[in-house]
Amino acid sequence: MSAAVFDPRICELGEGAFWHPERAQPFWFDILGRRLMSQLDGAPLEWQFDEMVSACGWIDRDHLLIASETALLRFDLRNGEARRLVALEPDRPGNRSNDGRADPQGGFWIGTMSRSAETGQGAIYRFFRGELRQLRAGLSIPNAICFSPDGRLAYFADTAAQTVWSQPLDPDGWPMGQARVFLDLAGTDQFPDGAVTDDQGRFWNARWGSGSVACHAPDGRLLSRLTLLASQPSCPCFAGRDLSRLIVTSAAEGRHGPQDGRTWQLDPGPARGRPEPRVLA
């Protein structure tokens, strides 16, 4: 299965790969570069922010919900205006947002972490119909936020702990009961970063440091592994009008290879994605 460069622009820390189902347009972030990036008909687009931005969901055709280091923002793609919806950890000025994704019920999950990746300083929150609620604390680098197709499970990881958990959800999308270990990668060279599920519930996970995206069955079995030339892949999403491609961000941070930091396109074989759900802001 071949990998090709989707966008040659170098991201210091690429993250938040996202395909807007109504616009049929990809978006992603360079966290350290404080940029939202995109393409339209093959032409590069980007928006510069005055703080770090890391993940998004779609509210409607022209508005994104964007997680910045200090807030969740309503961003207008037509004129570049950003309006603050809710503050994000105002009591933790040393933290920033990281990985995030919308759930099938219309909530938006976002992880936070220390800017210097201090142990246990991060958390995961859910924003739903105007309310921001903390779901889990004590994480170091929260990542891999995604959901089963039926909305009954959430997945999330702590990259530093090399662990991915699955969390049962109630019909409104709130956690119900205890999270269970889905993947225990401790002691290996595999560090779970961003993830997405396909229409069959398979879990596609970028593996930071290993230059690969791993595909796991819903029961955790490793099914396949796709490789790319960038050593630090960070977040995949299904893209294209039939959601038959994987777009994967990567990071140049701490690396000097010519392919590090580019955004990639992978062929996932017969797998197909699901349209990202609308955020009910």
C-alpha positions in Angstrom: 0.0 0.0 0.0 1.7 3.2 -1.2 2.1 6.5 0.6 2.3 9.8 -1.3 2.8 13.4 -0.2 -0.6 15.1 0.0 0.7 18.5 0.9 4.4 19.4 0.9 4.2 22.3 3.4 6.2 21.5 6.5 4.4 21.4 9.9 6.5 21.7 13.0 3.8 19.8 14.7 1.0 18.6 12.4 -2.3 17.5 14.1 -6.1 17.5 13.8 -6.6 16.0 10.3 -10.2 16.5 9.4 -12.4 16.2 6.3 -15.4 18.5 6.2 -18.3 16.5 4.8 -20.3 19.4 3.5 -17.4 21.3 1.9 -15.6 18.1 0.7 -12.4 19.9 2.0 -9.5 18.8 4.2 -8.3 20.8 7.2 -5.4 20.2 9.5 -3.2 22.2 12.0 0.4 23.1 12.6 0.2 23.5 16.4 3.6 25.1 16.9 3.2 27.2 13.8 -0.2 28.4 15.0 -1.8 27.7 11.6 -5.0 26.1 10.3 -4.2 24.6 6.9 -6.3 23.4 4.0 -6.5 22.8 0.3 -9.2 23.8 -2.2 -9.0 22.3 -5.7 -5.4 21.5 -5.0 -4.5 25.1 -4.0 -2.9 25.6 -0.6 -4.8 27.6 2.0 -3.9 28.6 5.6 -5.1 30.9 8.4 -2.7 32.3 11.0 -3.7 32.6 14.7 -2.2 34.5 17.6 -2.1 31.3 19.7 -1.7 27.6 19.2 -4.6 25.7 17.6 -4.9 22.0 17.3 -8.2 20.4 16.4 -11.6 21.1 15.0 -15.2 19.9 14.2 -17.8 21.4 11.9 -20.8 23.4 13.1 -22.1 24.1 9.6 -20.8 24.6 6.1 -19.0 27.9 6.9 -18.2 27.5 10.6 -15.7 25.3 12.4 -15.3 24.7 16.2 -11.6 25.1 16.8 -9.7 24.3 19.9 -7.0 26.8 20.7 -4.6 26.8 23.7 -7.0 28.9 25.7 -10.5 28.4 24.4 -12.9 26.7 22.0 -13.6 29.1 19.1 -16.3 29.5 16.5 -14.4 30.2 13.3 -15.9 31.7 10.2 -14.2 30.3 7.1 -15.6 33.1 4.9 -13.8 36.0 6.7 -11.4 34.4 9.2 -13.2 35.8 12.2 -13.0 33.8 15.5 -15.4 34.1 18.4 -14.7 32.6 21.8 -17.3 30.1 22.9 -15.8 28.9 26.2 -12.5 29.2 28.0 -10.3 26.1 28.1 -8.5 25.6 31.4 -8.1 29.3 32.4 -6.6 28.1 35.7 -3.8 26.3 33.8 -1.8 28.9 31.7 0.9 26.3 31.1 -1.4 24.0 29.2 -2.6 23.9 25.6 -5.1 21.9 23.6 -4.0 18.8 21.7 -6.1 16.1 19.9 -9.8 16.3 19.5 -12.8 15.1 17.5 -16.6 15.2 17.5 -18.7 12.3 18.7 -21.7 10.8 16.9 -24.1 12.5 19.4 -22.7 16.0 18.5 -20.4 16.6 21.3 -16.8 17.7 20.8 -14.0 16.0 22.8 -10.7 17.8 23.4 -7.6 16.9 25.2 -5.2 19.2 27.0 -1.6 18.9 28.0 1.3 20.8 29.5 3.2 22.7 26.8 6.3 20.9 28.1 4.5 17.5 28.4 4.8 17.3 32.2 3.5 14.1 33.6 -0.2 14.0 34.5 -1.0 17.6 33.8 -3.5 17.0 30.9 -7.2 16.2 30.8 -10.0 15.4 28.4 -13.1 17.5 28.1 -16.4 17.3 26.2 -18.2 20.3 24.9 -21.9 19.7 24.2 -24.7 22.3 23.6 -22.7 25.1 25.2 -21.5 23.1 28.2 -17.8 22.2 28.7 -17.3 19.3 31.2 -14.1 17.5 32.3 -14.3 13.8 31.7 -10.8 12.6 32.7 -7.8 14.1 34.4 -4.2 13.0 35.1 -3.2 12.3 31.5 0.1 13.4 30.1 -0.4 13.5 26.3 -4.1 12.8 25.5 -4.5 11.5 22.0 -6.4 9.0 19.7 -9.8 10.5 20.5 -12.4 8.8 18.2 -15.6 6.9 18.4 -17.3 3.6 17.4 -19.8 4.0 14.5 -22.8 3.4 16.8 -21.6 6.0 19.3 -21.5 3.6 22.1 -17.7 3.7 22.6 -15.1 6.4 22.8 -11.4 5.7 22.4 -8.6 7.8 23.9 -4.9 7.4 24.6 -2.1 8.7 26.7 0.9 8.7 24.3 3.4 8.9 27.1 1.8 5.8 28.9 1.6 3.9 25.5 -2.0 3.0 26.4 -5.3 3.3 24.5 -8.6 3.0 26.4 -12.2 2.4 25.4 -14.9 4.2 27.3 -18.6 3.1 27.2 -21.0 6.0 26.5 -24.6 6.6 27.3 -27.2 7.5 24.6 -26.3 11.2 25.0 -22.6 10.6 24.6 -21.5 11.0 28.2 -19.1 8.4 29.8 -20.9 5.5 31.5 -19.0 3.2 33.8 -15.2 2.7 33.7 -12.8 2.9 30.8 -11.1 -0.3 29.8 -7.6 -0.9 28.3 -8.0 -1.4 24.6 -4.3 -1.5 23.6 -1.4 -1.9 26.0 1.7 -0.9 24.1 4.0 -0.3 27.1 7.5 -1.5 26.6 7.3 -1.5 22.8 8.5 1.1 20.3 4.8 2.0 19.6 3.5 5.4 20.8 -0.2 5.9 20.0 -1.0 9.4 18.6 -4.2 10.5 16.7 -6.7 8.0 15.6 -9.9 7.5 13.6 -12.4 4.7 13.1 -13.8 3.5 9.8 -17.3 2.4 8.9 -16.7 -1.1 10.2 -15.4 0.2 13.6 -11.7 -0.6 12.9 -9.3 1.7 14.7 -6.7 3.5 12.6 -3.9 4.9 14.8 -0.9 7.0 13.9 2.2 5.7 15.7 4.5 8.5 16.7 8.1 7.7 16.1 7.5 4.6 14.1 6.5 6.0 10.7 3.3 4.0 10.5 -0.4 3.9 10.9 -1.7 0.7 12.5 -5.2 -0.7 11.9 -6.8 -2.7 14.7 -10.0 -4.7 14.8 -12.7 -3.7 17.3 -11.4 -6.4 19.6 -7.9 -4.9 19.5 -6.2 -7.4 17.1 -3.6 -5.8 14.8 -4.9 -6.2 11.2 -2.4 -4.2 9.1 0.2 -1.5 9.2 0.7 1.3 6.7 4.1 3.0 6.4 5.1 6.5 5.4 8.4 8.2 5.0 7.8 10.7 7.9 9.0 9.2 11.2 6.5 11.1 13.4 2.9 10.6 12.0 0.4 12.3 14.3 -3.2 12.2 13.1 -5.2 10.3 10.4 -8.6 11.1 8.9 -10.6 9.5 6.1 -10.9 11.9 3.1 -12.2 12.2 -0.4 -15.8 12.2 -1.6 -16.1 8.5 -1.0 -13.9 8.6 2.1 -11.6 6.0 0.6 -8.2 7.7 1.4 -6.3 8.4 4.6 -4.8 11.8 5.1 -2.1 11.7 7.8 -0.3 14.7 9.4 3.2 14.5 10.7 5.7 16.6 12.6 9.2 18.0 11.9 9.7 18.8 15.6 13.0 17.5 16.7 13.7 15.9 13.3 15.6 17.0 10.2 14.6 14.5 7.6 13.3 16.0 4.3 9.9 14.2 4.6 9.2 15.0 8.3 6.4 17.5 8.8 4.7 16.9 5.4 1.0 15.8 5.2 0.6 12.4 3.6 -2.0 10.4 1.7 -2.3 6.6 2.3 -4.3 3.9 0.6 -6.3 2.0 3.2 -7.4 -0.7 0.8 -11.1 -1.5 0.9 -11.7 0.4 4.1 -14.0 3.4 4.0 -14.5 6.2 6.6 -17.7 7.8 7.9 -18.7 11.4 7.6 -17.6 13.4 10.6 -20.6 14.4 12.7 -21.8 18.0 13.1 -20.9 19.6 16.4 -24.0 20.8 18.4 -22.5 24.0 19.8 
